[in-house]
């Protein structure tokens, strides 16, 4: 697909020898002894020496879990299990080991368990939601050589924010599982704010587009790149129209094409069939030559849309 006839939206896949994120691998990292006693933790901010000592005692799996949690902002306990403990023989056993690992990280004050649960009483521990702490962010910054991170505290987010972020996390988990199954190759997944883009608008002022994620998939010999909007029906038609206009302005600015050689498709994903129709009506109101930049898909057709499927919109409109 091309935009305005001269700017490709997808290109041939460059050869790659390994996935760009360890969590994409065919199997999660080996599980250590989940019964190890928690490490001693001071009640005050860690010194640099304490940070180094703590980092040396954590496993590769711990690091991957903490970095993934920071990138995605929120993860449910069952999403953690599916990402990092799926190789354990039974779901019940993997859930137990996952809970112990999360409990240990909570005791180390690297991870915080939110008060809010998602999924109701029946969800049990599956619905427990986790986020990273200031100490966890400092440790990640140390690992990445970026100095001390912000010490902003952990706040209990609202229900709408939690539902939206967990929907984005679920998309990531599903993509990783599909990658492991060999159906597609997940090359990259950037969450907020890493996937945001700033540019100069037509009047010379600064502009910004804020996708929920940027996804790169390889299918056969082609790479498919998408800006993703996970929509749970909380925005009105006016907000959707403004968001589409911001993407079009960014496309016309040409910055993405100059830096990356292509412009991603904008894929709207929503679980509500009526919402698919509402987003489609906004897309149909756009200039004809701009409509092909946007794809609307129900959650069940999200992978097909992200993999370049042209029938995702038709499936969603059925």
C-alpha positions as a LaTeX table, in Angstrom:
\begin{tabular}{lrrr}
\hline
Residue & $x$ (\AA) & $y$ (\AA) & $z$ (\AA) \\
\hline
Unk1 & 0.00 & 0.00 & 0.00 \\
Unk2 & 1.29 & 3.49 & $-0.75$ \\
Unk3 & 0.19 & 6.93 & 0.31 \\
Unk4 & $-0.31$ & 9.62 & $-2.35$ \\
Unk5 & 1.40 & 7.23 & $-4.78$ \\
Unk6 & 4.98 & 7.93 & $-3.70$ \\
Unk7 & 5.47 & 6.98 & $-0.06$ \\
Unk8 & 5.43 & 3.26 & 0.80 \\
Unk9 & 3.57 & 2.10 & 3.91 \\
Unk10 & 5.48 & $-1.20$ & 3.99 \\
Unk11 & 8.75 & $-2.41$ & 2.59 \\
Unk12 & 10.81 & $-5.58$ & 2.21 \\
Unk13 & 11.97 & $-7.07$ & 5.49 \\
Unk14 & 15.61 & $-6.56$ & 6.25 \\
Unk15 & 17.34 & $-9.72$ & 7.43 \\
Unk16 & 17.55 & $-10.15$ & 11.19 \\
Unk17 & 19.28 & $-12.80$ & 13.27 \\
Unk18 & 17.42 & $-12.35$ & 16.54 \\
Unk19 & 14.32 & $-10.72$ & 17.97 \\
Unk20 & 14.86 & $-7.20$ & 19.31 \\
Unk21 & 13.24 & $-7.89$ & 22.68 \\
Unk22 & 14.11 & $-10.91$ & 24.86 \\
Unk23 & 10.43 & $-11.47$ & 25.70 \\
Unk24 & 9.81 & $-12.27$ & 22.01 \\
Unk25 & 11.92 & $-15.44$ & 22.25 \\
Unk26 & 10.58 & $-18.90$ & 21.52 \\
Unk27 & 10.57 & $-19.74$ & 25.24 \\
Unk28 & 10.49 & $-17.57$ & 28.36 \\
Unk29 & 13.66 & $-17.38$ & 30.44 \\
Unk30 & 14.34 & $-20.34$ & 32.75 \\
Unk31 & 12.58 & $-20.12$ & 36.08 \\
Unk32 & 14.75 & $-19.99$ & 39.19 \\
Unk33 & 13.90 & $-21.25$ & 42.63 \\
Unk34 & 10.63 & $-19.50$ & 43.44 \\
Unk35 & 11.01 & $-20.40$ & 47.12 \\
Unk36 & 14.18 & $-18.33$ & 47.62 \\
Unk37 & 13.77 & $-15.98$ & 50.61 \\
Unk38 & 13.24 & $-12.31$ & 49.78 \\
Unk39 & 16.33 & $-10.14$ & 49.66 \\
Unk40 & 16.84 & $-7.66$ & 52.50 \\
Unk41 & 15.56 & $-4.23$ & 51.56 \\
Unk42 & 16.14 & $-0.94$ & 53.30 \\
Unk43 & 13.11 & 1.22 & 54.00 \\
Unk44 & 14.92 & 4.28 & 52.59 \\
Unk45 & 16.05 & 5.15 & 49.10 \\
Unk46 & 18.79 & 2.84 & 47.88 \\
Unk47 & 22.32 & 4.20 & 47.62 \\
Unk48 & 24.21 & 3.59 & 44.39 \\
Unk49 & 26.05 & 0.75 & 46.09 \\
Unk50 & 22.77 & $-0.77$ & 47.26 \\
Unk51 & 21.41 & $-0.48$ & 43.72 \\
Unk52 & 24.42 & $-2.31$ & 42.31 \\
Unk53 & 24.14 & $-5.06$ & 44.93 \\
Unk54 & 20.41 & $-5.49$ & 44.27 \\
Unk55 & 20.94 & $-5.66$ & 40.49 \\
Unk56 & 23.58 & $-8.36$ & 40.92 \\
Unk57 & 21.15 & $-10.59$ & 42.82 \\
Unk58 & 18.29 & $-10.48$ & 40.31 \\
Unk59 & 17.89 & $-12.96$ & 37.48 \\
Unk60 & 17.64 & $-12.24$ & 33.77 \\
Unk61 & 13.97 & $-13.14$ & 34.03 \\
Unk62 & 13.50 & $-10.57$ & 36.80 \\
Unk63 & 15.10 & $-7.91$ & 34.62 \\
Unk64 & 12.96 & $-8.76$ & 31.59 \\
Unk65 & 9.83 & $-8.73$ & 33.72 \\
Unk66 & 10.66 & $-5.34$ & 35.27 \\
Unk67 & 11.57 & $-3.77$ & 31.92 \\
Unk68 & 8.41 & $-5.12$ & 30.26 \\
Unk69 & 6.26 & $-3.85$ & 33.11 \\
Unk70 & 7.83 & $-0.40$ & 32.86 \\
Unk71 & 7.29 & $-0.29$ & 29.07 \\
Unk72 & 3.65 & $-1.35$ & 29.29 \\
Unk73 & 2.87 & 0.56 & 32.52 \\
Unk74 & 0.44 & $-2.08$ & 33.80 \\
Unk75 & 0.22 & $-5.88$ & 33.66 \\
Unk76 & $-2.27$ & $-8.31$ & 35.14 \\
Unk77 & $-0.87$ & $-11.31$ & 36.98 \\
Unk78 & $-2.10$ & $-13.72$ & 34.29 \\
Unk79 & $-0.44$ & $-11.62$ & 31.58 \\
Unk80 & 2.83 & $-11.92$ & 33.51 \\
Unk81 & 2.32 & $-15.69$ & 33.71 \\
Unk82 & 1.74 & $-15.97$ & 29.96 \\
Unk83 & 4.79 & $-13.86$ & 29.14 \\
Unk84 & 7.36 & $-15.33$ & 31.51 \\
Unk85 & 6.15 & $-18.65$ & 32.90 \\
Unk86 & 4.29 & $-20.28$ & 30.02 \\
Unk87 & 6.84 & $-23.09$ & 29.69 \\
Unk88 & 5.84 & $-24.65$ & 33.03 \\
Unk89 & 3.91 & $-27.89$ & 32.51 \\
Unk90 & 0.50 & $-26.86$ & 33.84 \\
Unk91 & $-1.31$ & $-23.54$ & 34.06 \\
Unk92 & $-1.88$ & $-23.99$ & 37.81 \\
Unk93 & 1.82 & $-24.58$ & 38.43 \\
Unk94 & 2.88 & $-21.66$ & 36.26 \\
Unk95 & 0.38 & $-19.43$ & 38.08 \\
Unk96 & 1.87 & $-20.40$ & 41.46 \\
Unk97 & 5.44 & $-19.71$ & 40.37 \\
Unk98 & 4.38 & $-16.44$ & 38.76 \\
Unk99 & 2.62 & $-15.28$ & 41.94 \\
Unk100 & 5.70 & $-16.09$ & 44.03 \\
Unk101 & 7.98 & $-14.19$ & 41.65 \\
Unk102 & 5.69 & $-11.16$ & 41.72 \\
Unk103 & 5.39 & $-11.33$ & 45.49 \\
Unk104 & 9.17 & $-11.34$ & 45.80 \\
Unk105 & 9.49 & $-8.28$ & 43.56 \\
Unk106 & 6.78 & $-6.56$ & 45.61 \\
Unk107 & 8.69 & $-7.31$ & 48.81 \\
Unk108 & 11.76 & $-5.78$ & 47.20 \\
Unk109 & 9.62 & $-2.73$ & 46.43 \\
Unk110 & 10.46 & $-2.98$ & 42.73 \\
Unk111 & 6.84 & $-3.73$ & 41.81 \\
Unk112 & 3.61 & $-2.37$ & 43.27 \\
Unk113 & 0.31 & $-4.25$ & 43.47 \\
Unk114 & $-2.62$ & $-1.93$ & 42.73 \\
Unk115 & $-5.65$ & $-1.96$ & 44.99 \\
Unk116 & $-7.91$ & $-2.18$ & 41.96 \\
Unk117 & $-8.64$ & $-5.58$ & 40.41 \\
Unk118 & $-10.03$ & $-6.17$ & 36.96 \\
Unk119 & $-12.51$ & $-8.88$ & 36.07 \\
Unk120 & $-14.61$ & $-9.03$ & 39.22 \\
Unk121 & $-14.48$ & $-11.35$ & 42.21 \\
Unk122 & $-14.24$ & $-14.47$ & 40.05 \\
Unk123 & $-11.04$ & $-13.23$ & 38.50 \\
Unk124 & $-9.20$ & $-13.80$ & 41.79 \\
Unk125 & $-5.44$ & $-13.34$ & 41.55 \\
Unk126 & $-5.69$ & $-13.34$ & 37.75 \\
Unk127 & $-7.20$ & $-9.88$ & 37.99 \\
Unk128 & $-4.46$ & $-8.42$ & 40.21 \\
Unk129 & $-2.75$ & $-5.48$ & 38.49 \\
Unk130 & 0.91 & $-4.56$ & 38.89 \\
Unk131 & 3.00 & $-1.51$ & 38.04 \\
Unk132 & 6.64 & $-0.52$ & 38.55 \\
Unk133 & 7.83 & 1.58 & 41.48 \\
Unk134 & 10.33 & 4.43 & 41.75 \\
Unk135 & 12.91 & 1.89 & 42.95 \\
Unk136 & 12.14 & $-0.35$ & 39.98 \\
Unk137 & 12.57 & 2.55 & 37.58 \\
Unk138 & 15.90 & 3.49 & 39.20 \\
Unk139 & 17.11 & $-0.07$ & 38.76 \\
Unk140 & 16.08 & $-0.10$ & 35.08 \\
Unk141 & 17.84 & 3.23 & 34.53 \\
Unk142 & 20.97 & 1.79 & 36.14 \\
Unk143 & 20.84 & $-1.29$ & 33.89 \\
Unk144 & 20.50 & 0.93 & 30.81 \\
Unk145 & 23.21 & 3.35 & 31.85 \\
Unk146 & 20.83 & 6.30 & 32.06 \\
Unk147 & 21.49 & 7.47 & 35.60 \\
Unk148 & 18.85 & 7.87 & 38.29 \\
Unk149 & 15.25 & 7.81 & 37.10 \\
Unk150 & 12.40 & 9.89 & 38.44 \\
Unk151 & 11.29 & 9.15 & 41.98 \\
Unk152 & 7.66 & 9.91 & 41.20 \\
Unk153 & 5.43 & 7.89 & 43.46 \\
Unk154 & 2.96 & 5.18 & 42.57 \\
Unk155 & $-0.59$ & 6.47 & 42.29 \\
Unk156 & $-3.75$ & 4.43 & 41.99 \\
Unk157 & $-5.00$ & 5.17 & 38.47 \\
Unk158 & $-8.66$ & 5.44 & 37.52 \\
Unk159 & $-10.73$ & 2.58 & 36.13 \\
Unk160 & $-10.72$ & 3.91 & 32.55 \\
Unk161 & $-6.93$ & 4.24 & 32.48 \\
Unk162 & $-6.45$ & 0.74 & 33.92 \\
Unk163 & $-8.85$ & $-0.83$ & 31.41 \\
Unk164 & $-7.17$ & 0.92 & 28.49 \\
Unk165 & $-3.59$ & 0.12 & 29.51 \\
Unk166 & $-4.44$ & $-3.52$ & 30.16 \\
Unk167 & $-6.02$ & $-3.73$ & 26.70 \\
Unk168 & $-2.74$ & $-2.47$ & 25.21 \\
Unk169 & $-0.82$ & $-4.97$ & 27.34 \\
Unk170 & $-3.12$ & $-7.77$ & 26.18 \\
Unk171 & $-2.34$ & $-6.90$ & 22.58 \\
Unk172 & 1.37 & $-7.17$ & 23.35 \\
Unk173 & 0.97 & $-10.50$ & 25.15 \\
Unk174 & $-1.08$ & $-11.89$ & 22.24 \\
Unk175 & 1.59 & $-10.78$ & 19.75 \\
Unk176 & 4.33 & $-12.44$ & 21.81 \\
Unk177 & 2.34 & $-15.69$ & 22.02 \\
Unk178 & 1.74 & $-15.61$ & 18.27 \\
Unk179 & 5.44 & $-14.96$ & 17.68 \\
Unk180 & 6.37 & $-17.97$ & 19.82 \\
Unk181 & 3.94 & $-20.12$ & 17.85 \\
Unk182 & 5.78 & $-19.13$ & 14.66 \\
Unk183 & 2.75 & $-17.57$ & 12.97 \\
Unk184 & 4.29 & $-14.11$ & 12.72 \\
Unk185 & 7.58 & $-12.54$ & 13.75 \\
Unk186 & 7.26 & $-9.71$ & 16.22 \\
Unk187 & 10.14 & $-7.35$ & 15.49 \\
Unk188 & 9.28 & $-4.46$ & 17.80 \\
Unk189 & 6.59 & $-3.16$ & 20.11 \\
Unk190 & 6.88 & 0.41 & 21.39 \\
Unk191 & 4.43 & 1.61 & 24.01 \\
Unk192 & 3.74 & 5.10 & 25.26 \\
Unk193 & 5.45 & 7.52 & 25.28 \\
Unk194 & 8.24 & 5.96 & 23.19 \\
Unk195 & 5.93 & 5.67 & 20.18 \\
Unk196 & 4.76 & 9.30 & 20.28 \\
Unk197 & 5.82 & 11.58 & 17.45 \\
Unk198 & 6.45 & 15.33 & 17.42 \\
Unk199 & 6.55 & 17.39 & 14.25 \\
Unk200 & 6.06 & 20.87 & 12.86 \\
Unk201 & 2.51 & 21.61 & 11.77 \\
Unk202 & 1.50 & 23.38 & 8.54 \\
Unk203 & 1.43 & 26.74 & 10.36 \\
Unk204 & 4.90 & 26.23 & 11.84 \\
Unk205 & 3.82 & 25.32 & 15.35 \\
Unk206 & 4.77 & 22.16 & 17.24 \\
Unk207 & 2.39 & 19.20 & 16.91 \\
Unk208 & 2.26 & 15.74 & 18.44 \\
Unk209 & 0.54 & 12.45 & 17.69 \\
Unk210 & 0.13 & 9.95 & 20.51 \\
Unk211 & $-0.46$ & 6.38 & 19.34 \\
Unk212 & $-1.02$ & 3.73 & 21.99 \\
Unk213 & 1.71 & 1.61 & 20.41 \\
Unk214 & 3.92 & 1.18 & 17.37 \\
Unk215 & 4.15 & $-2.42$ & 16.12 \\
Unk216 & 6.51 & $-4.02$ & 13.60 \\
Unk217 & 5.65 & $-7.49$ & 12.30 \\
Unk218 & 7.31 & $-9.68$ & 9.70 \\
Unk219 & 5.15 & $-11.92$ & 7.58 \\
Unk220 & 7.00 & $-13.80$ & 4.88 \\
Unk221 & 9.31 & $-11.36$ & 3.08 \\
Unk222 & 7.51 & $-8.20$ & 4.18 \\
Unk223 & 7.59 & $-5.98$ & 7.20 \\
Unk224 & 4.33 & $-4.40$ & 8.34 \\
Unk225 & 4.53 & $-1.32$ & 10.54 \\
Unk226 & 1.51 & 0.13 & 12.34 \\
Unk227 & 0.58 & 2.89 & 14.71 \\
Unk228 & $-2.04$ & 1.33 & 16.98 \\
Unk229 & $-5.06$ & 2.97 & 18.56 \\
Unk230 & $-6.75$ & 0.72 & 21.13 \\
Unk231 & $-10.24$ & 2.16 & 21.41 \\
Unk232 & $-12.63$ & 1.29 & 24.25 \\
Unk233 & $-15.35$ & 3.72 & 23.23 \\
Unk234 & $-14.48$ & 6.55 & 25.60 \\
Unk235 & $-14.00$ & 9.28 & 22.98 \\
Unk236 & $-16.65$ & 11.05 & 20.94 \\
Unk237 & $-16.72$ & 11.59 & 17.20 \\
Unk238 & $-15.05$ & 14.97 & 17.49 \\
Unk239 & $-12.06$ & 13.53 & 19.33 \\
Unk240 & $-11.73$ & 10.72 & 16.76 \\
Unk241 & $-11.83$ & 13.24 & 13.92 \\
Unk242 & $-9.15$ & 15.39 & 15.55 \\
Unk243 & $-6.94$ & 12.36 & 16.08 \\
Unk244 & $-7.27$ & 11.36 & 12.42 \\
Unk245 & $-6.46$ & 14.93 & 11.39 \\
Unk246 & $-3.31$ & 14.86 & 13.54 \\
Unk247 & $-2.14$ & 11.65 & 11.85 \\
Unk248 & $-2.81$ & 13.14 & 8.41 \\
Unk249 & $-0.84$ & 16.26 & 9.29 \\
Unk250 & 2.04 & 14.09 & 10.47 \\
Unk251 & 1.89 & 12.04 & 7.27 \\
Unk252 & 1.97 & 15.16 & 5.11 \\
Unk253 & 4.90 & 16.56 & 7.11 \\
Unk254 & 6.98 & 13.65 & 5.73 \\
Unk255 & 9.15 & 13.28 & 8.83 \\
Unk256 & 8.37 & 9.61 & 9.47 \\
Unk257 & 9.04 & 8.71 & 5.83 \\
Unk258 & 12.34 & 10.62 & 5.86 \\
Unk259 & 13.56 & 8.90 & 9.02 \\
Unk260 & 12.21 & 5.38 & 8.46 \\
Unk261 & 11.51 & 5.12 & 4.73 \\
Unk262 & 7.81 & 4.40 & 5.18 \\
Unk263 & 4.70 & 5.61 & 6.97 \\
Unk264 & 2.88 & 3.12 & 9.24 \\
Unk265 & $-0.76$ & 2.31 & 8.76 \\
Unk266 & $-2.96$ & 3.54 & 11.59 \\
Unk267 & $-4.84$ & 0.53 & 12.94 \\
Unk268 & $-7.84$ & 1.16 & 15.19 \\
Unk269 & $-8.71$ & $-1.84$ & 17.36 \\
Unk270 & $-11.93$ & $-2.01$ & 19.36 \\
Unk271 & $-13.89$ & $-4.85$ & 20.99 \\
Unk272 & $-17.27$ & $-3.27$ & 20.27 \\
Unk273 & $-18.83$ & $-4.00$ & 16.82 \\
Unk274 & $-20.92$ & $-0.81$ & 17.05 \\
Unk275 & $-17.74$ & 1.12 & 17.75 \\
Unk276 & $-16.12$ & $-0.37$ & 14.63 \\
Unk277 & $-18.95$ & 1.17 & 12.62 \\
Unk278 & $-18.56$ & 4.52 & 14.40 \\
Unk279 & $-14.83$ & 4.70 & 13.65 \\
Unk280 & $-15.46$ & 3.60 & 10.08 \\
Unk281 & $-17.90$ & 6.47 & 9.61 \\
Unk282 & $-15.16$ & 8.89 & 10.67 \\
Unk283 & $-12.72$ & 7.26 & 8.26 \\
Unk284 & $-15.19$ & 7.50 & 5.37 \\
Unk285 & $-15.54$ & 11.24 & 6.02 \\
Unk286 & $-11.81$ & 11.77 & 5.37 \\
Unk287 & $-10.46$ & 12.83 & 1.95 \\
Unk288 & $-10.58$ & 9.85 & $-0.41$ \\
Unk289 & $-6.82$ & 9.70 & $-0.92$ \\
Unk290 & $-6.26$ & 9.60 & 2.86 \\
Unk291 & $-8.67$ & 6.84 & 3.86 \\
Unk292 & $-6.29$ & 4.01 & 3.01 \\
Unk293 & $-3.93$ & 5.13 & 5.76 \\
Unk294 & $-6.49$ & 3.92 & 8.33 \\
Unk295 & $-7.76$ & 0.44 & 9.12 \\
Unk296 & $-10.47$ & $-0.41$ & 11.65 \\
Unk297 & $-10.60$ & $-3.90$ & 13.13 \\
Unk298 & $-12.46$ & $-5.69$ & 15.92 \\
Unk299 & $-10.24$ & $-7.23$ & 18.56 \\
Unk300 & $-10.60$ & $-10.68$ & 17.01 \\
Unk301 & $-9.18$ & $-9.42$ & 13.70 \\
Unk302 & $-6.40$ & $-7.29$ & 15.21 \\
Unk303 & $-3.58$ & $-9.64$ & 14.21 \\
Unk304 & $-4.83$ & $-9.84$ & 10.64 \\
Unk305 & $-4.97$ & $-6.05$ & 10.43 \\
Unk306 & $-1.50$ & $-5.60$ & 11.91 \\
Unk307 & $-0.14$ & $-8.24$ & 9.52 \\
Unk308 & $-1.33$ & $-6.24$ & 6.53 \\
Unk309 & $-4.63$ & $-8.01$ & 5.94 \\
Unk310 & $-6.88$ & $-6.02$ & 3.65 \\
Unk311 & $-10.01$ & $-7.83$ & 4.80 \\
Unk312 & $-9.83$ & $-6.72$ & 8.44 \\
Unk313 & $-12.16$ & $-3.80$ & 7.81 \\
Unk314 & $-14.65$ & $-5.96$ & 6.00 \\
Unk315 & $-14.60$ & $-8.44$ & 8.88 \\
Unk316 & $-15.21$ & $-5.63$ & 11.31 \\
Unk317 & $-18.05$ & $-4.21$ & 9.25 \\
Unk318 & $-19.91$ & $-7.48$ & 8.91 \\
\hline
\end{tabular}
